[in-house]
Amino acid sequence: WNQSVLLKSAKPLHAEHLERALQALVSHHDALRLAFTRQGNKWTAQHRSLAEQQALWQQSPLLWTADVADAAALEQLGEQAQRSLELANGNL
């Protein structure tokens, strides 16, 4: 399972700074680059290289760069983030 949390910053956040911080975190913690495959009833973990992870980030924009008009749009964006977490495709 996973736990989601919505935080509100007292000051404006810069997407570029957040992205660099996330890249440093993922670079340092190999477990954040894990992808899992299921074979029968057994799961196997595989580490992605930094290059593979960066290629994935190029394919889909980070959710915090999206503009939202209202609370309903923000909730929809949160649901999209939850759906994007797939053990088999990575991005823990």
Residue pairs with C-beta under 8 A, 6 or more apart in sequence:
2 82
2 85
4 78
4 81
4 82
6 74
6 78
13 64
15 62
15 64
15 65
18 62
18 64
19 62
22 62
23 54
23 57
25 32
26 32
26 33
26 50
26 53
27 50
30 47
31 92
32 92
33 47
33 48
33 49
33 50
33 52
33 53
33 90
33 92
34 45
34 46
34 47
34 48
34 90
34 92
35 45
35 46
35 48
35 87
35 88
35 89
35 90
36 43
36 44
36 45
36 46
36 87
36 88
36 90
37 43
37 44
37 46
37 88
38 44
38 88
43 87
48 56
48 90
53 90
56 90
56 91
63 77
63 80
63 81
63 84
66 77
68 74
68 77
84 91
85 91
85 92
